[in-house]
Amino acid sequence: MTRYSREFQEQIARKMMPPNSQSIAKISQETGVSAPTLYAWRNRYRSQGHVVPAKPEDPQGWDWKAKAAAVLKTVAMNEAEKSEYCRQNGLYPEHLQAWEQVFEEADSIRSPVNAGDIGAERKKVRHLEKELKRKDKALAEAAALLVLSKKVQAIWGSKEED
């Protein structure tokens, strides 16, 4: 197995990142590094918080983790810094604004959970579980009686024969 230096891996990862955003297949052909190795490097850089898009052509094709990382990195920046970041990563400021709105809307959709609601739901679940156990026992008893009645008929014959 070939070992690659950290510097080489970082150089390849920069080729995957915007503004270059070269495809993994192209990088693999140029460097001779296998595609699965390149995918592993890309995933490792993503997990470290770097912005490495899934599809290099279109920022809308980025996964939610990459979008969230971009929004979090730029939220405290002023306009000039945001513009510089966007140029480096092949984005438009409108992309960041749209993603930020989506994340804010998703956060506002979640309703606050009330402790009383949780208690009521737990009580309801316990009641339903008890009812299910009771019905399960009744069903088992009915099945046992049915089996026993068939055995009695098989042993002593039916009442109609008398």
Secondary structure, 3 states (H helix, E strand, C coil): CCCCCHHHHHHHHHHHCCCCCCCHHHHHHHHCCCHHHHHHHHHHHHHCCCCCCCCCCCHHHCCHHHHHHHHHHHCCCCHHHHHHHHHHHCCCHHHHHHHHHHHHHHHHHCCCCCHHHHHHHHHHHHHHHHHHHHHHHHHHHHHHHHHHHHHHHHHHCCHHHC
